[in-house]
Amino acid sequence: MNSIITDTYAVHFNQVAYTHLNEHLAKKHYSKVFILVDENTHEHCLPQFMAQITVACDFEIIEIESGEINKNINTCTQVWEVLSELDADRKSLMINLGGGVVTDLGGFVASTFKRGIAFINVPTTLLAMVDASVGGKTGVDLGPLKNQIGVINQPEMVLVIPPFLKTLEERQLHSGYAEMLKHGLIQDANYWSTLKTVSSFDALDALIYDSVVIKNKVVLQDPTEQNLRKILNFGHTLGHAVESYFLESETHETLLHGEAIAIGMILEAYLSYKCTSLPKEQLEDIKTTFLERYKSVAFNNSDIETILSLLKFDKKNSHGNINFVLLNEIGKPVIDIQIPEELFQEAFAYYKV
């Protein structure tokens, strides 16, 4: 499986990834190497990762608590303080070994500590492999509001090692798979059709590779999300609002990112049917596909009202307008679409049926 080359770094796969990492560590002679983990990756991933390191380095392990609820500036402060206490300098390296929370937060911490130290992402969840670790977006949440604080800064490299997926519960795999399905919806109808037929997560290597290729193709054309890269946010305008609401709710179970985005993609597919040219049969295909894989969530009127109030915080908004990514058809997205407010309620009604 060939490495995927971007303008500034490469994504390496499987055992070859360790070869590239060891060569990089030998060449760079970092003053210290910090490995950021959470309690899960510390136990289940770090031992097998360290067993593949053949270069003598001054390693330090930093552990944070897992979960989106800990992806905030307070956790960043704790990591910055540990880096300072352990004498990190501008020639240090941060390796982020974990899922999207670890890679997003770790990239942000590295990008801002002493005005920036080098970092490498080693995603251990499917979501991080196909989405969070690739493209240079780093950041943390502001309260329940997703990814409000951050910078776009590229890693030294990304190492995608699918055997780490064996440490995950199936729910986490489904969460990442939602982003892969999104890649088909926004770029490749044939890929969407292929993904719909997958019934097992036992052999995902080739599909992970295809998803990284799709995301990298988009990011290369628009690295700072001025235009085209916005298409990667299909399902995320309403999906992030749903995720934020459930993160703070005292009466609802917290949703994983992919679970919320799956809901968002059904809602935004309906908006596409009403506002762009998405054919009815493709709308039904999208809804059926997601509801077969993701448990339906019940929303009451109060839930919907609060979720809609969170739309004003979406990062794609401009000049007071809420901007959506919609589909003209599967594989053909369109950006910066504004929606009549009455259609939001219609979209939730369509999701419920």
PLY file of the C-alpha trace (Angstrom):
ply
format ascii 1.0
element vertex 353
property float x
property float y
property float z
element edge 352
property int vertex1
property int vertex2
end_header
0.00 0.00 0.00
1.77 3.12 -1.23
2.21 6.14 1.00
-0.02 9.13 0.23
2.02 12.28 -0.33
0.68 15.74 0.47
2.38 19.09 -0.07
4.11 18.99 3.31
3.90 15.47 4.78
3.11 11.84 3.98
0.56 9.35 5.24
2.18 5.94 5.71
0.34 2.65 6.19
0.79 -0.60 8.11
4.25 -1.91 8.96
5.96 0.47 6.53
4.76 3.29 8.74
7.09 2.15 11.52
10.00 2.05 9.09
9.38 5.66 8.11
8.98 6.69 11.76
12.28 5.10 12.81
14.09 6.69 9.88
12.58 10.06 10.78
13.54 9.81 14.46
17.11 8.81 13.55
17.44 11.71 11.13
15.90 14.47 13.23
17.60 13.86 16.59
14.77 15.43 18.63
15.72 16.71 22.08
12.79 14.79 23.59
9.89 12.80 22.22
6.56 13.14 24.03
3.84 10.57 23.38
0.32 11.79 24.14
-2.15 9.03 25.01
-5.41 8.58 26.87
-5.97 5.81 29.41
-7.23 3.45 26.70
-4.41 3.89 24.21
-1.91 3.89 27.06
-3.03 0.36 27.96
-3.97 -1.13 24.60
-1.86 0.64 21.95
1.28 2.09 23.51
3.01 -1.26 24.26
2.74 -2.52 20.68
3.71 0.92 19.35
6.83 1.16 21.52
7.81 -2.39 20.56
8.30 -1.15 16.99
10.58 1.77 17.90
14.21 0.85 17.20
15.78 4.28 17.70
17.06 5.36 21.09
15.22 8.52 22.12
14.37 10.34 25.32
10.68 9.36 25.54
8.12 10.81 27.94
4.49 9.63 28.15
1.70 12.13 28.82
-1.77 10.76 29.55
-5.05 12.67 29.29
-8.57 11.48 30.07
-10.49 10.05 27.14
-13.72 11.39 25.69
-14.98 14.47 23.88
-15.90 16.05 27.21
-12.15 16.41 27.92
-11.31 18.00 24.58
-11.04 21.51 26.02
-8.62 24.27 26.91
-8.29 23.02 30.50
-6.80 19.76 29.26
-4.51 21.72 26.95
-3.28 23.75 29.91
-2.49 20.57 31.82
-0.48 19.19 28.89
1.34 22.51 28.33
2.30 22.54 32.01
3.62 18.97 31.85
5.65 19.80 28.73
7.15 22.75 30.55
7.89 20.73 33.69
9.61 18.06 31.58
11.81 20.64 29.84
10.27 20.41 26.37
11.91 22.81 23.95
11.37 23.85 20.35
13.35 20.83 19.14
10.98 18.40 20.87
8.45 16.16 19.12
4.89 15.27 20.13
3.50 11.93 18.93
-0.29 11.80 19.26
-1.29 8.17 19.76
-5.04 7.97 19.94
-8.38 8.82 18.44
-9.74 12.16 17.28
-9.64 13.78 20.70
-5.94 12.94 21.13
-4.92 13.94 17.59
-7.00 17.15 17.56
-5.91 18.28 21.02
-2.35 17.03 20.69
-1.88 18.80 17.38
-3.19 22.02 18.87
-0.99 21.74 21.97
2.08 21.09 19.82
1.23 23.89 17.39
1.03 26.45 20.19
3.66 25.33 22.72
6.66 27.66 22.41
4.98 28.90 19.20
5.06 25.45 17.72
6.85 22.12 18.02
6.75 19.23 15.57
4.08 16.56 15.91
3.18 13.21 14.36
-0.30 11.69 14.36
-0.77 7.98 14.96
-4.56 7.49 14.83
-5.90 4.46 16.66
-9.62 4.76 15.84
-11.31 4.45 12.48
-12.65 7.99 12.80
-9.17 9.39 13.35
-7.63 7.30 10.57
-10.00 8.51 7.86
-10.72 12.01 9.16
-9.32 13.66 12.27
-5.62 12.90 11.83
-5.41 13.94 8.15
-5.60 17.47 6.82
-3.96 19.56 9.52
-7.02 20.67 11.48
-6.25 20.87 15.19
-8.27 22.25 18.04
-10.55 21.86 21.02
-14.15 22.55 21.96
-15.45 25.68 23.67
-17.82 24.28 26.26
-20.18 22.06 24.23
-19.41 23.89 20.97
-17.33 21.72 18.67
-13.84 22.74 17.52
-14.24 26.47 18.15
-10.60 26.99 19.15
-7.77 25.74 16.95
-5.35 26.21 14.09
-4.63 24.50 10.79
-1.11 23.12 11.03
0.32 20.08 9.30
2.02 17.17 11.09
5.42 15.78 10.22
3.69 12.59 9.11
0.61 10.46 9.76
0.95 6.75 10.49
-2.16 4.68 9.75
-1.81 1.25 11.38
-5.12 -0.66 11.04
-4.28 -3.40 13.61
-5.02 -0.78 16.28
-8.68 -1.09 15.25
-8.78 -4.48 16.99
-8.74 -2.62 20.32
-12.06 -0.87 19.55
-15.66 -1.67 20.37
-17.91 -2.04 17.32
-19.75 1.19 18.21
-16.50 3.12 17.71
-15.96 1.45 14.35
-19.45 2.48 13.24
-18.68 6.04 14.30
-15.68 6.19 11.99
-17.56 4.45 9.21
-20.01 7.37 9.05
-17.19 9.62 7.87
-16.25 7.08 5.21
-19.84 7.03 3.97
-19.68 10.82 3.87
-16.64 10.62 1.60
-18.71 8.65 -0.88
-21.61 11.09 -0.69
-19.44 14.14 -1.39
-17.01 12.74 -3.95
-17.68 9.29 -5.37
-21.04 7.59 -5.94
-19.30 4.29 -6.71
-17.44 4.42 -3.39
-20.76 5.10 -1.63
-22.25 2.04 -3.33
-19.27 -0.10 -2.29
-19.42 1.03 1.33
-23.13 0.24 1.56
-22.40 -3.45 0.87
-19.80 -3.87 3.62
-21.17 -6.07 6.39
-18.01 -6.67 8.42
-15.20 -4.46 9.72
-12.63 -7.28 9.55
-10.79 -6.08 6.44
-11.01 -2.31 6.03
-7.44 -1.52 4.95
-8.22 -0.80 1.30
-11.32 1.26 2.12
-9.42 3.28 4.73
-6.83 3.99 2.06
-9.55 5.12 -0.39
-11.04 7.47 2.19
-7.66 9.05 2.95
-7.10 9.53 -0.79
-10.46 11.31 -1.10
-9.84 13.59 1.87
-6.29 14.37 0.80
-7.45 15.23 -2.73
-9.86 17.81 -1.32
-7.42 19.24 1.23
-4.64 19.65 -1.34
-6.90 21.89 -3.42
-8.03 24.01 -0.46
-5.84 23.51 2.63
-7.32 26.39 4.67
-11.00 25.73 3.86
-11.78 28.83 1.85
-14.02 27.01 -0.64
-13.82 23.37 -1.76
-12.71 21.90 1.58
-16.06 22.94 3.03
-17.59 19.90 1.31
-15.98 17.73 4.00
-18.51 19.29 6.37
-21.55 17.70 4.74
-23.79 16.55 7.59
-21.74 18.48 10.12
-23.72 21.72 10.39
-26.73 20.03 11.95
-24.67 17.01 13.06
-22.32 19.09 15.21
-25.31 20.88 16.75
-26.85 17.51 17.61
-23.54 16.27 19.03
-23.09 19.42 21.13
-26.63 19.21 22.48
-26.27 15.58 23.52
-22.85 16.26 25.04
-24.42 18.73 27.47
-27.79 17.01 27.99
-28.55 15.52 31.38
-31.38 13.38 30.01
-29.88 11.97 26.80
-27.01 9.55 26.31
-23.98 11.22 24.71
-23.62 10.44 21.01
-20.34 9.56 19.35
-19.24 11.92 16.61
-20.14 9.59 13.76
-23.54 8.81 15.27
-24.40 12.51 15.37
-23.03 13.11 11.87
-25.12 10.23 10.52
-28.20 12.06 11.79
-26.87 15.28 10.30
-26.41 13.65 6.91
-30.02 12.44 6.82
-31.25 15.92 7.81
-29.02 17.66 5.29
-29.91 15.16 2.57
-33.53 16.19 3.09
-32.52 19.85 2.79
-30.68 18.89 -0.39
-33.86 17.31 -1.76
-35.82 20.49 -0.99
-33.24 23.14 -1.91
-30.89 21.71 -4.49
-31.59 18.87 -6.90
-30.99 15.69 -4.88
-33.33 13.08 -6.41
-35.97 11.58 -4.13
-34.67 8.05 -4.65
-31.17 9.11 -3.57
-32.61 10.83 -0.49
-34.38 7.60 0.45
-31.21 5.61 -0.22
-29.23 7.86 2.15
-31.85 7.67 4.90
-32.24 3.89 4.62
-28.48 3.30 4.60
-27.85 5.30 7.76
-30.87 4.04 9.70
-29.84 0.45 8.95
-26.45 1.09 10.56
-27.21 3.70 13.24
-29.89 3.55 15.90
-32.65 6.10 15.43
-32.71 8.88 18.04
-35.95 10.44 19.32
-36.17 14.24 19.33
-38.94 16.22 21.03
-39.78 19.82 20.14
-37.62 21.22 22.94
-34.64 19.18 21.76
-35.03 20.45 18.21
-35.41 24.05 19.31
-32.20 23.91 21.34
-30.30 22.11 18.57
-31.33 24.74 16.03
-30.22 27.53 18.37
-26.69 26.09 18.22
-26.45 26.51 14.44
-25.30 30.12 14.84
-21.95 28.81 16.17
-21.08 26.77 13.07
-17.62 27.60 11.72
-18.82 27.91 8.11
-21.12 30.80 8.98
-20.35 34.18 7.46
-21.88 37.64 7.80
-24.60 36.28 10.06
-25.65 33.60 7.55
-25.80 29.89 8.33
-24.14 28.16 5.39
-24.79 24.53 4.49
-23.05 21.97 2.32
-25.74 20.15 0.32
-25.84 17.60 -2.48
-27.02 18.11 -6.03
-26.74 14.35 -6.29
-24.62 11.68 -4.62
-21.00 12.55 -5.35
-21.77 16.16 -6.35
-21.83 18.60 -3.41
-22.54 22.32 -3.42
-21.35 24.79 -0.74
-22.65 27.94 0.97
-26.37 27.22 0.69
-28.72 29.11 3.00
-31.88 27.38 4.16
-35.37 28.78 4.90
-35.93 28.24 8.61
-39.21 26.37 8.17
-37.35 23.56 6.42
-35.40 22.66 9.56
-38.56 21.37 11.24
-39.48 19.52 8.05
-36.07 17.84 8.03
-36.49 16.58 11.61
-40.01 15.40 10.78
-38.59 13.45 7.81
-35.92 11.90 10.05
-38.59 10.72 12.53
-40.77 8.97 9.97
0 1
1 2
2 3
3 4
4 5
5 6
6 7
7 8
8 9
9 10
10 11
11 12
12 13
13 14
14 15
15 16
16 17
17 18
18 19
19 20
20 21
21 22
22 23
23 24
24 25
25 26
26 27
27 28
28 29
29 30
30 31
31 32
32 33
33 34
34 35
35 36
36 37
37 38
38 39
39 40
40 41
41 42
42 43
43 44
44 45
45 46
46 47
47 48
48 49
49 50
50 51
51 52
52 53
53 54
54 55
55 56
56 57
57 58
58 59
59 60
60 61
61 62
62 63
63 64
64 65
65 66
66 67
67 68
68 69
69 70
70 71
71 72
72 73
73 74
74 75
75 76
76 77
77 78
78 79
79 80
80 81
81 82
82 83
83 84
84 85
85 86
86 87
87 88
88 89
89 90
90 91
91 92
92 93
93 94
94 95
95 96
96 97
97 98
98 99
99 100
100 101
101 102
102 103
103 104
104 105
105 106
106 107
107 108
108 109
109 110
110 111
111 112
112 113
113 114
114 115
115 116
116 117
117 118
118 119
119 120
120 121
121 122
122 123
123 124
124 125
125 126
126 127
127 128
128 129
129 130
130 131
131 132
132 133
133 134
134 135
135 136
136 137
137 138
138 139
139 140
140 141
141 142
142 143
143 144
144 145
145 146
146 147
147 148
148 149
149 150
150 151
151 152
152 153
153 154
154 155
155 156
156 157
157 158
158 159
159 160
160 161
161 162
162 163
163 164
164 165
165 166
166 167
167 168
168 169
169 170
170 171
171 172
172 173
173 174
174 175
175 176
176 177
177 178
178 179
179 180
180 181
181 182
182 183
183 184
184 185
185 186
186 187
187 188
188 189
189 190
190 191
191 192
192 193
193 194
194 195
195 196
196 197
197 198
198 199
199 200
200 201
201 202
202 203
203 204
204 205
205 206
206 207
207 208
208 209
209 210
210 211
211 212
212 213
213 214
214 215
215 216
216 217
217 218
218 219
219 220
220 221
221 222
222 223
223 224
224 225
225 226
226 227
227 228
228 229
229 230
230 231
231 232
232 233
233 234
234 235
235 236
236 237
237 238
238 239
239 240
240 241
241 242
242 243
243 244
244 245
245 246
246 247
247 248
248 249
249 250
250 251
251 252
252 253
253 254
254 255
255 256
256 257
257 258
258 259
259 260
260 261
261 262
262 263
263 264
264 265
265 266
266 267
267 268
268 269
269 270
270 271
271 272
272 273
273 274
274 275
275 276
276 277
277 278
278 279
279 280
280 281
281 282
282 283
283 284
284 285
285 286
286 287
287 288
288 289
289 290
290 291
291 292
292 293
293 294
294 295
295 296
296 297
297 298
298 299
299 300
300 301
301 302
302 303
303 304
304 305
305 306
306 307
307 308
308 309
309 310
310 311
311 312
312 313
313 314
314 315
315 316
316 317
317 318
318 319
319 320
320 321
321 322
322 323
323 324
324 325
325 326
326 327
327 328
328 329
329 330
330 331
331 332
332 333
333 334
334 335
335 336
336 337
337 338
338 339
339 340
340 341
341 342
342 343
343 344
344 345
345 346
346 347
347 348
348 349
349 350
350 351
351 352
